[in-house]
Amino acid sequence: MMEVKENLKFGQGLISGYVSVFLGIMALLGVICFKYPEWLTTPEFRAVYTGASMKILLTASIIAAMLFAILSFMLSRNKKWPLIGLLFITATIVVGGFDVDPRPVSNTRWHLGLDWLLLDLLLMAVIFIPIEMVFPKRKGQRTFHEEWRTDLVYFCVSHLLVQFFGIITQQPAKLLFGWMGLSGLHEWTQSLPFAIELLFAFFITDLAQYWTHRFFHTHHFLWRFHSIHHSTENMDWLAGSRTHFIDIFVTRSMAFVPLYVFGFSTLTFNVYIVFMAIHAVLIHSNTRINFGFLKYVFATPQYHHWHHCKNPNHYGKNFATIFPFIDMIFGTYYLPKNEWPEDTGLLEANFPKGYVKQAIYPFTKSPFDSDLEMEEYSKR
């Protein structure tokens, strides 16, 4: 993996160099998606876009990568990044980047979500990297901090295995409630006005996630898995992806239960998925934007950063994912006017670094490795 140490500053050609590399890699992987769509794209997501529109996006990405590489050559003394960008662009063109075939795709039993990964990564990067650069909460925090690669691996794994996680997280709801006759309840739910149905879906799933999230903090075995998510000391748009696969399974399974029981419409379900994908990135992002009075209505970065606070005096707060009033109801709300936590992360020393070490960590550590950790855990 390439090492990135430079700080991003306007006018030095570094940003344009990085963008050329990023778009070059994305374009090359996009061509591979076109060549093997049955195995690398998801049927549910293919229904949202068209092959023709993706061909246009691919062409635009190749041209944009070229332009950013040229700009970086003109502005930067370091020619490494534009050269790497041009290397990926050349490879993309050689393998047919300008001549892909948006053909009909047949469904296969198993597939990876490379299309979902590429499009979501591109969208989140376009939205949040500029926001964090212009309105950063921690001005000294580098865009490419020492653990950004770990968070990117988490992001990639969860997106590539979207089919796997989608299947297994639906099973508990089906096993527990599949035998019940719920068609009448489904008809009632889908007869509601769309806005009411959507808000109801947000509330009922957030209530389920609140208690699931709180249980992860109050049960020592589950905390081993959830501590991975809290181990980040660099809150940014990728930080929310750092979640152990056991944590993903349990949390998403519990959130899917009310969605399954009430039988929300396909439109409501899709809007919920898109909202959660963007909102989860937002609340972890490194931005000082406080959203005015809306921060008392919806969870914001300030609100969620306090949940990740490193200071034990503020543990056990802000478990809700969407609605702060749920924390108000159950006495776990904390949001000082314009204050932010000084640090985020864990007090635990020598917490493992890297995806693989963190994946096996919860299965190998003892419940309490020290009196200090016991004291810290009891306050959560």
TIKOLSE-741984 format. One record per residue (C-alpha): residue number from 1; chain; residue in three letters; x, y, z. Coordinates in steps of 0.1 Angstrom, whole numbers. Layout:
BEGIN
{NUM 'A' 'ALA' {X Y Z}};
...
***
This chain:
BEGIN
{1 'A' 'MET' {0 0 0}};
{2 'A' 'MET' {13 34 -9}};
{3 'A' 'GLU' {25 56 19}};
{4 'A' 'VAL' {11 91 21}};
{5 'A' 'LYS' {27 116 44}};
{6 'A' 'GLU' {22 150 28}};
{7 'A' 'ASN' {-3 174 43}};
{8 'A' 'LEU' {-29 185 17}};
{9 'A' 'LYS' {-26 221 9}};
{10 'A' 'PHE' {-41 241 -20}};
{11 'A' 'GLY' {-19 253 -48}};
{12 'A' 'GLN' {9 227 -44}};
{13 'A' 'GLY' {-4 201 -68}};
{14 'A' 'LEU' {-7 174 -42}};
{15 'A' 'ILE' {-45 173 -41}};
{16 'A' 'SER' {-48 171 -79}};
{17 'A' 'GLY' {-21 143 -79}};
{18 'A' 'TYR' {-40 123 -53}};
{19 'A' 'VAL' {-73 128 -71}};
{20 'A' 'SER' {-57 116 -104}};
{21 'A' 'VAL' {-45 84 -86}};
{22 'A' 'PHE' {-79 79 -69}};
{23 'A' 'LEU' {-99 83 -101}};
{24 'A' 'GLY' {-75 62 -121}};
{25 'A' 'ILE' {-79 33 -97}};
{26 'A' 'MET' {-116 37 -96}};
{27 'A' 'ALA' {-118 38 -134}};
{28 'A' 'LEU' {-97 7 -137}};
{29 'A' 'LEU' {-119 -12 -113}};
{30 'A' 'GLY' {-149 1 -130}};
{31 'A' 'VAL' {-137 -15 -163}};
{32 'A' 'ILE' {-133 -48 -145}};
{33 'A' 'CYS' {-169 -45 -133}};
{34 'A' 'PHE' {-181 -41 -169}};
{35 'A' 'LYS' {-161 -72 -179}};
{36 'A' 'TYR' {-174 -94 -152}};
{37 'A' 'PRO' {-207 -79 -141}};
{38 'A' 'GLU' {-223 -113 -131}};
{39 'A' 'TRP' {-197 -118 -104}};
{40 'A' 'LEU' {-187 -83 -94}};
{41 'A' 'THR' {-220 -63 -93}};
{42 'A' 'THR' {-252 -66 -72}};
{43 'A' 'PRO' {-286 -73 -89}};
{44 'A' 'GLU' {-304 -50 -64}};
{45 'A' 'PHE' {-280 -21 -71}};
{46 'A' 'ARG' {-280 -27 -109}};
{47 'A' 'ALA' {-317 -20 -108}};
{48 'A' 'VAL' {-309 15 -96}};
{49 'A' 'TYR' {-286 25 -124}};
{50 'A' 'THR' {-282 17 -161}};
{51 'A' 'GLY' {-252 4 -179}};
{52 'A' 'ALA' {-252 34 -202}};
{53 'A' 'SER' {-251 58 -173}};
{54 'A' 'MET' {-222 40 -158}};
{55 'A' 'LYS' {-203 41 -191}};
{56 'A' 'ILE' {-207 78 -191}};
{57 'A' 'LEU' {-195 80 -155}};
{58 'A' 'LEU' {-165 58 -164}};
{59 'A' 'THR' {-156 80 -194}};
{60 'A' 'ALA' {-159 111 -173}};
{61 'A' 'SER' {-137 96 -146}};
{62 'A' 'ILE' {-109 87 -171}};
{63 'A' 'ILE' {-110 123 -186}};
{64 'A' 'ALA' {-110 139 -151}};
{65 'A' 'ALA' {-81 117 -140}};
{66 'A' 'MET' {-61 128 -170}};
{67 'A' 'LEU' {-69 165 -163}};
{68 'A' 'PHE' {-60 163 -126}};
{69 'A' 'ALA' {-27 145 -135}};
{70 'A' 'ILE' {-18 173 -160}};
{71 'A' 'LEU' {-27 199 -134}};
{72 'A' 'SER' {-5 181 -108}};
{73 'A' 'PHE' {24 180 -132}};
{74 'A' 'MET' {21 218 -137}};
{75 'A' 'LEU' {18 227 -100}};
{76 'A' 'SER' {38 201 -80}};
{77 'A' 'ARG' {75 195 -77}};
{78 'A' 'ASN' {68 159 -67}};
{79 'A' 'LYS' {59 142 -100}};
{80 'A' 'LYS' {53 108 -83}};
{81 'A' 'TRP' {16 111 -78}};
{82 'A' 'PRO' {6 123 -113}};
{83 'A' 'LEU' {29 96 -128}};
{84 'A' 'ILE' {11 70 -108}};
{85 'A' 'GLY' {-22 85 -118}};
{86 'A' 'LEU' {-12 83 -155}};
{87 'A' 'LEU' {-1 47 -150}};
{88 'A' 'PHE' {-36 37 -139}};
{89 'A' 'ILE' {-53 58 -166}};
{90 'A' 'THR' {-31 41 -192}};
{91 'A' 'ALA' {-39 7 -179}};
{92 'A' 'THR' {-76 16 -179}};
{93 'A' 'ILE' {-75 27 -215}};
{94 'A' 'VAL' {-55 -4 -226}};
{95 'A' 'VAL' {-80 -28 -211}};
{96 'A' 'GLY' {-109 -10 -229}};
{97 'A' 'GLY' {-119 19 -207}};
{98 'A' 'PHE' {-134 38 -236}};
{99 'A' 'ASP' {-150 8 -252}};
{100 'A' 'VAL' {-169 -10 -224}};
{101 'A' 'ASP' {-201 -29 -233}};
{102 'A' 'PRO' {-231 -22 -210}};
{103 'A' 'ARG' {-247 -55 -219}};
{104 'A' 'PRO' {-276 -72 -201}};
{105 'A' 'VAL' {-265 -91 -170}};
{106 'A' 'SER' {-278 -124 -158}};
{107 'A' 'ASN' {-280 -131 -121}};
{108 'A' 'THR' {-256 -155 -103}};
{109 'A' 'ARG' {-260 -171 -70}};
{110 'A' 'TRP' {-230 -154 -54}};
{111 'A' 'HIS' {-214 -121 -63}};
{112 'A' 'LEU' {-192 -93 -48}};
{113 'A' 'GLY' {-205 -58 -45}};
{114 'A' 'LEU' {-176 -40 -63}};
{115 'A' 'ASP' {-201 -17 -80}};
{116 'A' 'TRP' {-216 -7 -47}};
{117 'A' 'LEU' {-181 -2 -33}};
{118 'A' 'LEU' {-169 20 -61}};
{119 'A' 'LEU' {-200 42 -64}};
{120 'A' 'ASP' {-204 47 -26}};
{121 'A' 'LEU' {-167 54 -21}};
{122 'A' 'LEU' {-168 79 -50}};
{123 'A' 'LEU' {-199 96 -36}};
{124 'A' 'MET' {-187 98 0}};
{125 'A' 'ALA' {-153 110 -10}};
{126 'A' 'VAL' {-168 138 -32}};
{127 'A' 'ILE' {-191 149 -4}};
{128 'A' 'PHE' {-170 146 27}};
{129 'A' 'ILE' {-133 151 18}};
{130 'A' 'PRO' {-140 188 7}};
{131 'A' 'ILE' {-161 193 38}};
{132 'A' 'GLU' {-134 180 61}};
{133 'A' 'MET' {-107 201 43}};
{134 'A' 'VAL' {-127 234 44}};
{135 'A' 'PHE' {-145 230 78}};
{136 'A' 'PRO' {-123 206 99}};
{137 'A' 'LYS' {-130 201 136}};
{138 'A' 'ARG' {-94 190 142}};
{139 'A' 'LYS' {-73 213 120}};
{140 'A' 'GLY' {-41 194 128}};
{141 'A' 'GLN' {-55 161 118}};
{142 'A' 'ARG' {-41 149 85}};
{143 'A' 'THR' {-64 137 58}};
{144 'A' 'PHE' {-41 106 55}};
{145 'A' 'HIS' {-35 98 92}};
{146 'A' 'GLU' {-16 67 103}};
{147 'A' 'GLU' {-46 45 103}};
{148 'A' 'TRP' {-65 56 73}};
{149 'A' 'ARG' {-56 24 54}};
{150 'A' 'THR' {-71 2 82}};
{151 'A' 'ASP' {-104 21 79}};
{152 'A' 'LEU' {-103 19 41}};
{153 'A' 'VAL' {-100 -19 44}};
{154 'A' 'TYR' {-130 -20 67}};
{155 'A' 'PHE' {-149 1 42}};
{156 'A' 'CYS' {-140 -22 13}};
{157 'A' 'VAL' {-147 -55 31}};
{158 'A' 'SER' {-182 -44 42}};
{159 'A' 'HIS' {-191 -32 7}};
{160 'A' 'LEU' {-176 -61 -12}};
{161 'A' 'LEU' {-195 -86 11}};
{162 'A' 'VAL' {-228 -67 9}};
{163 'A' 'GLN' {-246 -98 -3}};
{164 'A' 'PHE' {-232 -120 25}};
{165 'A' 'PHE' {-241 -94 52}};
{166 'A' 'GLY' {-275 -88 36}};
{167 'A' 'ILE' {-283 -125 38}};
{168 'A' 'ILE' {-271 -133 72}};
{169 'A' 'THR' {-285 -102 89}};
{170 'A' 'GLN' {-320 -110 76}};
{171 'A' 'GLN' {-321 -146 90}};
{172 'A' 'PRO' {-328 -138 127}};
{173 'A' 'ALA' {-359 -118 118}};
{174 'A' 'LYS' {-371 -145 94}};
{175 'A' 'LEU' {-365 -173 119}};
{176 'A' 'LEU' {-382 -154 148}};
{177 'A' 'PHE' {-411 -139 130}};
{178 'A' 'GLY' {-414 -156 96}};
{179 'A' 'TRP' {-440 -180 109}};
{180 'A' 'MET' {-464 -152 119}};
{181 'A' 'GLY' {-491 -139 96}};
{182 'A' 'LEU' {-479 -103 92}};
{183 'A' 'SER' {-496 -94 59}};
{184 'A' 'GLY' {-523 -74 76}};
{185 'A' 'LEU' {-497 -54 95}};
{186 'A' 'HIS' {-477 -49 63}};
{187 'A' 'GLU' {-507 -36 44}};
{188 'A' 'TRP' {-515 -11 73}};
{189 'A' 'THR' {-479 1 73}};
{190 'A' 'GLN' {-477 6 36}};
{191 'A' 'SER' {-511 25 36}};
{192 'A' 'LEU' {-496 53 57}};
{193 'A' 'PRO' {-485 85 39}};
{194 'A' 'PHE' {-449 82 27}};
{195 'A' 'ALA' {-435 108 51}};
{196 'A' 'ILE' {-452 92 81}};
{197 'A' 'GLU' {-441 57 70}};
{198 'A' 'LEU' {-405 69 66}};
{199 'A' 'LEU' {-403 87 99}};
{200 'A' 'PHE' {-419 56 116}};
{201 'A' 'ALA' {-392 34 100}};
{202 'A' 'PHE' {-365 58 112}};
{203 'A' 'PHE' {-379 58 147}};
{204 'A' 'ILE' {-385 21 152}};
{205 'A' 'THR' {-352 10 137}};
{206 'A' 'ASP' {-333 36 158}};
{207 'A' 'LEU' {-351 24 189}};
{208 'A' 'ALA' {-339 -12 182}};
{209 'A' 'GLN' {-304 0 174}};
{210 'A' 'TYR' {-303 22 206}};
{211 'A' 'TRP' {-308 -9 228}};
{212 'A' 'THR' {-285 -31 208}};
{213 'A' 'HIS' {-258 -4 209}};
{214 'A' 'ARG' {-263 1 246}};
{215 'A' 'PHE' {-261 -37 252}};
{216 'A' 'PHE' {-228 -38 234}};
{217 'A' 'HIS' {-215 -12 259}};
{218 'A' 'THR' {-228 -30 290}};
{219 'A' 'HIS' {-220 -66 282}};
{220 'A' 'HIS' {-183 -73 286}};
{221 'A' 'PHE' {-182 -100 259}};
{222 'A' 'LEU' {-199 -79 233}};
{223 'A' 'TRP' {-178 -49 243}};
{224 'A' 'ARG' {-147 -68 230}};
{225 'A' 'PHE' {-162 -66 195}};
{226 'A' 'HIS' {-176 -30 198}};
{227 'A' 'SER' {-144 -17 212}};
{228 'A' 'ILE' {-129 -21 177}};
{229 'A' 'HIS' {-153 7 165}};
{230 'A' 'HIS' {-143 29 195}};
{231 'A' 'SER' {-105 24 190}};
{232 'A' 'THR' {-102 51 163}};
{233 'A' 'GLU' {-84 83 175}};
{234 'A' 'ASN' {-90 100 142}};
{235 'A' 'MET' {-127 107 137}};
{236 'A' 'ASP' {-133 112 100}};
{237 'A' 'TRP' {-156 101 71}};
{238 'A' 'LEU' {-140 66 70}};
{239 'A' 'ALA' {-139 61 108}};
{240 'A' 'GLY' {-175 48 109}};
{241 'A' 'SER' {-165 18 87}};
{242 'A' 'ARG' {-142 4 114}};
{243 'A' 'THR' {-167 -21 128}};
{244 'A' 'HIS' {-160 -58 136}};
{245 'A' 'PHE' {-180 -82 115}};
{246 'A' 'ILE' {-198 -96 146}};
{247 'A' 'ASP' {-208 -61 155}};
{248 'A' 'ILE' {-221 -56 120}};
{249 'A' 'PHE' {-241 -88 121}};
{250 'A' 'VAL' {-258 -82 155}};
{251 'A' 'THR' {-265 -45 149}};
{252 'A' 'ARG' {-279 -49 114}};
{253 'A' 'SER' {-299 -80 124}};
{254 'A' 'MET' {-316 -61 152}};
{255 'A' 'ALA' {-323 -31 130}};
{256 'A' 'PHE' {-338 -54 103}};
{257 'A' 'VAL' {-363 -70 127}};
{258 'A' 'PRO' {-387 -40 129}};
{259 'A' 'LEU' {-383 -35 91}};
{260 'A' 'TYR' {-393 -71 85}};
{261 'A' 'VAL' {-421 -72 111}};
{262 'A' 'PHE' {-438 -40 99}};
{263 'A' 'GLY' {-431 -47 62}};
{264 'A' 'PHE' {-422 -12 51}};
{265 'A' 'SER' {-426 -4 14}};
{266 'A' 'THR' {-396 -9 -10}};
{267 'A' 'LEU' {-393 29 -15}};
{268 'A' 'THR' {-392 35 23}};
{269 'A' 'PHE' {-367 7 27}};
{270 'A' 'ASN' {-344 20 0}};
{271 'A' 'VAL' {-346 56 13}};
{272 'A' 'TYR' {-337 43 47}};
{273 'A' 'ILE' {-307 24 34}};
{274 'A' 'VAL' {-294 55 15}};
{275 'A' 'PHE' {-300 78 44}};
{276 'A' 'MET' {-282 55 68}};
{277 'A' 'ALA' {-253 51 44}};
{278 'A' 'ILE' {-247 88 42}};
{279 'A' 'HIS' {-257 97 78}};
{280 'A' 'ALA' {-233 71 93}};
{281 'A' 'VAL' {-204 87 75}};
{282 'A' 'LEU' {-215 122 85}};
{283 'A' 'ILE' {-217 117 122}};
{284 'A' 'HIS' {-182 103 123}};
{285 'A' 'SER' {-167 130 100}};
{286 'A' 'ASN' {-141 155 110}};
{287 'A' 'THR' {-162 187 106}};
{288 'A' 'ARG' {-170 215 130}};
{289 'A' 'ILE' {-203 222 113}};
{290 'A' 'ASN' {-229 221 142}};
{291 'A' 'PHE' {-261 223 121}};
{292 'A' 'GLY' {-278 248 143}};
{293 'A' 'PHE' {-311 238 159}};
{294 'A' 'LEU' {-311 206 138}};
{295 'A' 'LYS' {-285 191 161}};
{296 'A' 'TYR' {-313 187 186}};
{297 'A' 'VAL' {-335 169 161}};
{298 'A' 'PHE' {-310 146 143}};
{299 'A' 'ALA' {-277 131 154}};
{300 'A' 'THR' {-248 152 142}};
{301 'A' 'PRO' {-209 149 143}};
{302 'A' 'GLN' {-208 169 176}};
{303 'A' 'TYR' {-234 146 192}};
{304 'A' 'HIS' {-217 114 181}};
{305 'A' 'HIS' {-182 125 188}};
{306 'A' 'TRP' {-192 127 225}};
{307 'A' 'HIS' {-202 91 223}};
{308 'A' 'HIS' {-166 83 212}};
{309 'A' 'CYS' {-151 106 239}};
{310 'A' 'LYS' {-119 92 255}};
{311 'A' 'ASN' {-127 108 289}};
{312 'A' 'PRO' {-143 82 312}};
{313 'A' 'ASN' {-165 110 327}};
{314 'A' 'HIS' {-185 111 295}};
{315 'A' 'TYR' {-189 74 288}};
{316 'A' 'GLY' {-223 59 283}};
{317 'A' 'LYS' {-239 88 264}};
{318 'A' 'ASN' {-256 93 230}};
{319 'A' 'PHE' {-264 57 219}};
{320 'A' 'ALA' {-290 67 194}};
{321 'A' 'THR' {-281 67 157}};
{322 'A' 'ILE' {-307 91 143}};
{323 'A' 'PHE' {-328 107 170}};
{324 'A' 'PRO' {-313 124 201}};
{325 'A' 'PHE' {-347 124 219}};
{326 'A' 'ILE' {-344 86 223}};
{327 'A' 'ASP' {-313 92 245}};
{328 'A' 'MET' {-333 120 264}};
{329 'A' 'ILE' {-361 95 271}};
{330 'A' 'PHE' {-337 69 286}};
{331 'A' 'GLY' {-313 93 304}};
{332 'A' 'THR' {-282 89 282}};
{333 'A' 'TYR' {-283 123 264}};
{334 'A' 'TYR' {-253 146 265}};
{335 'A' 'LEU' {-248 176 242}};
{336 'A' 'PRO' {-231 208 256}};
{337 'A' 'LYS' {-239 238 235}};
{338 'A' 'ASN' {-207 244 215}};
{339 'A' 'GLU' {-182 220 232}};
{340 'A' 'TRP' {-165 190 216}};
{341 'A' 'PRO' {-146 162 233}};
{342 'A' 'GLU' {-108 168 234}};
{343 'A' 'ASP' {-100 133 223}};
{344 'A' 'THR' {-116 101 210}};
{345 'A' 'GLY' {-105 65 213}};
{346 'A' 'LEU' {-98 41 242}};
{347 'A' 'LEU' {-77 43 273}};
{348 'A' 'GLU' {-66 7 268}};
{349 'A' 'ALA' {-29 6 260}};
{350 'A' 'ASN' {-14 -14 231}};
{351 'A' 'PHE' {-47 -19 214}};
{352 'A' 'PRO' {-40 -38 182}};
{353 'A' 'LYS' {-35 -20 149}};
{354 'A' 'GLY' {-46 -33 115}};
{355 'A' 'TYR' {-77 -51 102}};
{356 'A' 'VAL' {-65 -87 107}};
{357 'A' 'LYS' {-53 -82 143}};
{358 'A' 'GLN' {-84 -64 152}};
{359 'A' 'ALA' {-106 -91 137}};
{360 'A' 'ILE' {-91 -118 159}};
{361 'A' 'TYR' {-86 -96 190}};
{362 'A' 'PRO' {-120 -101 206}};
{363 'A' 'PHE' {-116 -139 204}};
{364 'A' 'THR' {-82 -139 221}};
{365 'A' 'LYS' {-83 -113 248}};
{366 'A' 'SER' {-96 -121 283}};
{367 'A' 'PRO' {-126 -101 295}};
{368 'A' 'PHE' {-105 -78 317}};
{369 'A' 'ASP' {-67 -76 312}};
{370 'A' 'SER' {-62 -51 340}};
{371 'A' 'ASP' {-78 -33 369}};
{372 'A' 'LEU' {-78 -1 349}};
{373 'A' 'GLU' {-98 -17 320}};
{374 'A' 'MET' {-122 -32 346}};
{375 'A' 'GLU' {-127 3 360}};
{376 'A' 'GLU' {-131 18 325}};
{377 'A' 'TYR' {-156 -9 315}};
{378 'A' 'SER' {-178 -4 346}};
{379 'A' 'LYS' {-183 33 337}};
{380 'A' 'ARG' {-195 26 301}};
***
